[in-house]
C-alpha cells in the first residue's frame, strides 16, 4: 500500500514537508485551525482537515484514521518532542509510523538532567552543575558553594550561577546569582515560581558561561544503525529569551582568528555528539547543541529530538555524492525504514549559508510579538536565495494571535562567508513588509535587528 503522511503542523514547516513528500512520491494530508485558513499550507494542500488545535492528539489521530494515513510527521514545536504522543502513534490499535526518533529517545534525551548524567558517564563535557533536582535550600546552598569552587578550578574568574526551574524552558524560571548572599532569596523565589507555574518546584543550579558561541551539530541516524553528520551551525544571535534569530553554517569562520583550532573543536563536538546518539540508538534527524568559550572549551547543553527550523541552513552547504541534501526527505526516508545509502565520506561541504528569521516583533521593546495585517510583502528573487513562508505575497494576510508571529525564513548562500554576508545584506535591503496593527499603527518587524546582527555573527557574546 502506498504510504501517506499526516502533516501535524502548520505554516512553512508544513509546506516544506509537503514539498519533500511530493519529491518522494508520497501522498500527504494537511490539517489546519480556523485561524490558519489564509495560510499557504492550507491553500496548497489538496486533502486537508480542519481541527480544533494542533496539540489535540485525539483530533490528529482521528484525521489520520479517516484519511487512511500510514505515518505522522510532527514538524517542530507543538507535539514534535512529546514522547507520549510519539508512543501513542506507534503503539495504538492501528499503529502509525512516527516520523522522528523513537519515543524512548525523545523521552530520555528530552530529560535534560538524565541526558546530562549519561553524557558525563560517557566522558562528554556538559555545562557544570547539578544533575538531580534540588528541593531543600540548605542542600542547594551547599551544592552552589561546591559548584563555585569547581568553576574556579576550571578557570572561570568571578563565576556566576544560574538557578533554574527543572520544568522551565524558553528563558522562564531562571535567575542569575552573582553573590552567595543572594542565593537563598533567589532559590526561594524560583522554587515558588516553579511550583505556581509548572507544578514542580524542583531546582537545578548551573554555572553561567559568560562568553560563548552557540554551535549545533546536525546528525542523522537510521533504523539500521547508520550514523552521519552534516556539519555544524552557529546560532549565537538570539533574542533575550534564547530564541534564535540568525543562523549560519558552518559553525566556525575558518579564516577568522581564534584562541584555539576551530577545526579541532568542531571535530571533537561532532565526535561526542555521535557517541551520545549511538548510545541512545538515535534513528532520525537530530541536533546536539553546544556552547564554546573563547578559550576553546566546549559544553553540551541539550539535544533537540526533532527537525529544526534551521535545518535548511545545513542542507544548503551539504552534498551527498555531489547532490545537495534535503534533511526533511532524509528524515522521512529513514522513518519508513530505508537505509541511508551513503557514508560519511560521501558527504562534502561547500560555501556558507545564513538564515534570517523574519518576525513581526518590536525588538526595541523586549522583542514584543505583534499582530496585525500584512498589506505588502515582497523581495527580489535570486538563485542564491530561498524564502520559506506561509504568508501570501499578493494579498493581505492577517497574522494569527494564537501563534508566534513568524513570517518567513530566508536562507542565502555564498561561496564563502563574505559573499553570503553581502547577499544577506542585499536581501534585507530589498525586503519590504508593510502592514498595520489592530490599532492602525505601522506593523513593525525585526528586519533592522537582523541587519545590525550581521556585524556580530561569529563573535563571542
N, C-alpha and C positions, 0 to 999 in steps of 0.2 A: 504494500500500500504506500502511496506517495506521502512523504512527510508533510506536515502542516504545522506552522508555528503561530501560537497566540502571542502577540506583542503586548506585554503587560506594562506599557509605559506610554509616554506622550512626547510631543514636540520633536526636537531634532534627533534625539536618540531613536525614537520610533521610526523616523524617516530613514535613518542610517541602517536600521535592522531590516526595514522593507527592501532597501537597495541591495543589501547583502543577500537576502533571501531570493530576490529576483535573479541575481547573478549566479546563485547556486541552483536555480530552477526549483525552488521550494515555495509552496503556497503559504500564505500568511493571512491572519485576521487581526484587525486593529480594534482597540477599544478607546472610548472617549467619554468624558463627562460633559454635562450641559455647558460648562464654562469654556470648553475647548472646541465647540462646534466650528469656529472660524479658523482653527489651526490647519496648517497644510497637511499634517499627518492624517487628518480626518478626510480632507478633500481628496487626497491621493488614493486612499485605500478603497478597493472595490468591495471588500467584505468588512463590515465594521458593526460594532455593537455599542450601544450607549450603556454605561454603567453608573453606579452612584458614586464610586470612589476608587481611585487607582490602588488603594490599600485594602480594598474589600476582597479578601481571599475567596469568599463564597461566590461573589459576583464573577470573579475572574475564572474560577473553575467551572462555574455553570456555563459561561460563554465557551470555554474550551470543550466542554462536552457537547453543547448544542451545535457547535461548528465542526465537531469531529477532528479537533486538533490532536497532534501526537506529541507536541512539545510546547513549552512556555519559555519565552525569553523575557527576563525581568528588567532588562536595560540597566540603568543605575538609579540610585535613590529608591524611594518607596519600599518595595519588598525585596530588592535585589540582594541584600545581605541579612535577610531574616531567615535563619536556619529552619525555623518552624514551618515557614511557607515552602521552602525547598524540600523539606522532609515530607510534608503533606502531598506535594506534587508527585513525588516518586513512590509513595507508599500507600496511596489511596486504592480503592477497589478497581478503578480504571487508571492504572499508573500512567504518568506522562514523563517525558524527558525534561529535566530542568537544565536549561542552557546556562551553565555556570558550574562551579565546583561542587563536590559532594556536600550534602548538608552537614556532615561531620566536620569537614574542613572549614566551612563557614562558621560553625559554632565555635570550634577550637581556636581558629586564628582571629575570629572576631572578639574573643575574650582576651583583652589586652594583657591582663595580668597573667593568665595561663600561657599565652604566647610568649610573654617576656620570660617566664620561668623556664619554659622549654628552650628558648633561644640561649639563655645563659648556660643551661646544661650542655648545649651543643657547642659552647665556646663562641657564640655570636655576640658581639658587643651591643648592648642595649643602653638606653638612657639610664644613668644611675638613679636608683630609687627603690622604693618598697615594691614587693611583688605579692603582697597579701593585703586585703582591705583592713584598715585600722578603724576601730570604733571608740577606743579609750584615749583620752587626751594625754594622760601621763605616758602611756606607751608611745603615743605619737610624738611626744616631745623627745623621748629617748631616741627614737628612730631618726628624728630630724637632726639631733646632735651627731649621731653616728654618720649620717649622710653628709653633713657639712664637713666632717673630718675626712671622709672618703673623697669628696670633691677637691679638698685642698691637696690631698695626696696625689690626685690625678692632674694637678697643675692649675686648677681654677682659682684665680685670685678673687677675694671677696665674693665667694659663692652665694647665690640666691636660690631659694627653694620655691617650688610651686606646690601648693596644696590643692588637690583636685578631688572632685566627687567621682567615685568609681563609675557611677551611672551617667556621668556628664558627657558632653561632646559638643563640638562646634563652638568652643570657647565658653560654654556655660558651666558654672560650678567650678571655677578655678580662680585662685588668687595668689599673688606673689608675696613672699616673706623675705625681707632683707635683713631683719634683726630678730634674734630669738625672743626678744621681749614681746614682739608682735605675734609670736607663733600661736599661743593658746587662744587669744581672741579670734584670730583668723580661723583656726581649726574649728572652734565652736560655731562661728558664723557659716562656714562652708558646710559643716555637718547638718546644721539646722536647715540650710537652704536645700541641701540634697534630699533630706527627709521630706521636706514640704513639696519639692518639685518632682522628685524621682521615686519617692517611697523607699529609698535605700540610703542610709546615712553613712555608708562605708566611704572611707577616705584613703587616698594614696598620696605619697609625697615623692616628688621627683626633683632632681637638680635642674635648674634652668640653664640651658645652653645660651650664653649671652650673644654670640655672633655665629651665624651659620649660613650655609646654603642648604636648601631643601631639595634633595635628589630622590628620584624614583627609579626603581629597576622594573622594567616591563618583562614579565615572564609568561611562558606558555607551557603547560604540561598536558599530556594526553592520557587517555584511559589505558594506554599501552605502556605507561611508564617512561615515556619520552619527555625530555625537557630541553627547551631552548630559551634564549633571552633575545630581546630586541633593544638592547642598549639601555641608556638612561635618559631621564628628563630632568630639567631644572624647573622647579615651581616655587621659587623663593618669593616672587612678587605676589602678595596676598593682601586681603582685607584685614582689618584689625581682628576679625573673628576667625582667622585662619581659613578663609575661603579663597581659593586660587583665582588669580586674575590674568596672569601671563605665564605661559609655559614654553619651554624651549627643549629641543633635542638636537645634539646630545647634551648631557647634563653639565659637562665642563667645556669651557672655551680653551682649546688646546694651545692657542697662540698667546694666551694671557699668562702672566707670571704668577705662580702660586708659591707658597712656602713649602709645598710638597709636590710630589709627582702625581698629577691628576689621573694619569692612565693607570698607575698602580692602585690608587684608591678606588677607582672605578672597577678595576678587575677584582679587588677584594670584596666590595659590597655586592657585586654580581655573584661571586663565589658563595658568599654567606647566604644570599637570597635563595640560590638554587639548592643549597644544603637544607634550608628550612622547608622549602617546597617539597623536596624529596621525602623528608621526614614525615610530612603530613599527607603524602600521596596526592598532592595538589594536581587536579586534572582539568584545568581551564585557563583562561587568561587571568592574570592577577598582577597586582602592583605591590612591591615592597618599598616602603618609604623610609628614608634615611636622613639624618642631619649630619652635615660635615662641617667641622670647625675650620677656622683659618689656618690652624696648625696641621690639618690633615687627619685629625681624629674623626671617627665616624661612629654613629649610634643608630641602631634600628629603632624606629619609632612605632610603626604599625604596619599591618598588612590589609590591603583593600581587596576583598574577595569578589570582585565584580569587574566588568568592563568599565573603564573610567571615562569621564568627559574628554580627557585629553589623549585618548588612545591614538587618535589620528596624527598627533604630533610625532609619535614614534613611528607610525606607519609610513609617514612621508619620507623618512630617511632610511627605511629598512627594505632590503631587497632579497627575495629568496630566489636563488638561481637566476638573478638578473631581473626578476619581476617584482614590482612594488607590492608589499604585503597589505592585506586588509584584515585587521585583527578581529573584527566582528565576524567576518566569514570564517576565519580560523576557529574562533570560539564555537560557532555553530557546527562546523565540520567535526570538531573534536567531541562535542556533546553527542553527536549521532554515532560515535564510536569509530570514526575513521583514524587511520594512522597519520602522523604528521606528513610523511613522505619526503622529509628532508632532515638534515642535521645542522648543528651549529656552524660547521664550516661552509654550509651552503648559503649562509646569511651574510650579506655585506651591507655596509652603511655608506651613505653618500649625502653630503650637504648638511644644512642646518634648517630646521623648521621652527616657526614661532606661532603660538596660538594666542589669540586675544578673546577673552570672554566679554562680550558686549552686553551690558546690563543697564536697565533703567534704574539708576540709583544716584543718590546725591552724595558724592564722595566727600564733600565739604561738611556734611552733617552726619558724620558717623556711618557713611555708606548706607544711608537710609533707603530701603527699597521703595520704588514709586510705581504707581499705576497710572493709567490714562489711555488715550487713543493715539496710535501712531498714524499720521496722515501722509508721511513721506519717508520712504526707506529705500535708499539706492546707493550703489557703489559701482566702481568700474571693474568689470571682469578682466581677468588676466590669466595666462597659462600657469603662473606660479601661485595663484590664489584659489583657495577653496573656502566657500562660505556655507556653513551648515545652519539653517534656520527654519523655523516653523511659521515665521511671520511672512505673510504675502507681500510682494514688492509693489503691486499695482492697485492695491485697495486698502482702505482704512482697516486697522486692526486694534481691537481693544485688549489690553493686557489683563488677563485674569488676576484677580486679587488673591485667589486661593493658592497660587504657586509662586515660587521665586521668579522675579521679573527678568529672567534670562531671555535675551532677544536673539542672539546669534553667536556662533563660534566662527572665527576667521583664522584660517591657517595659511601662512605664507611660507614659501620655500626658497632657499638660495643656495648657490654652490658653496658658500661659506657664511659665517655669521654676519660679516659686514654687508654682504649683498641682501641677506634675509632681513636685516635691520632696516636698510634703506627701503626695501619693498614694503615692510611693515609700516614705516612712516608714510609712504606714498598711499597705501590703502587707507590708513586712518585719516589722512588729509582729505581724501576724496569721499569718505563715508558721510552720508547725510541721513540723519534721523530727526524728523521733526514731528511734533505732536503736542497734545495738551493734556494736562492733568484734569481730574474731575472738577477742580476749582477754576479751570480755564487758564491756568498758568502754563508757560512753556515746559514741555517734558524734558527732564534732564537725564542724560546718560553718562557713562563713565569714560567716554572717548578721550577727554582731556587727561584723565588719570592714566589711561593706557599709554598715551603719547609720552607723558612725563616718565612713566615707568621704564620705557625702553632704555633710558640712560642708566638705569640701576641694575639691569639684568646681569647675571654672572657676578654680582657683588655679594659680599657677606653682609647680611643685615641683622 
